[in-house]
Amino acid sequence: MMYLSSREGHLRIIILETENLEEIRKGHCARTPDGAILIAWTPDPEWLAERILASKGDSGLIAAAIDEAAKRPQQPLRPSHDPRHYNL
């Protein structure tokens, strides 16, 4: 992984290598060296979004949902929607 950040920290660029992608698809999250960004993958984003909303920001519940979501079967692409912002 290559991780670049502007001096002000407003822009961050993460460049993943093939090995990073393979590990992410196995259900292992990638984390930036400073721990500020966690990169995960799910084949079922709608299920995961519901679990994150239901967690009410509980980081333990979110982490468990991310772990479980990586093991779920692939779902069809859902329609796009407006972004939602939540403070965790």
Buried (B, 14 or more C-beta within 10 A) or exposed (E): EEBEBEEEEEEEEBEBEEEBEEBBEEBBBBBBEEEEEEBBBBBBBEBBBEBBEEBEEEEEBBBEBBEBBBEEEEEEEEEEEEEEEEEE
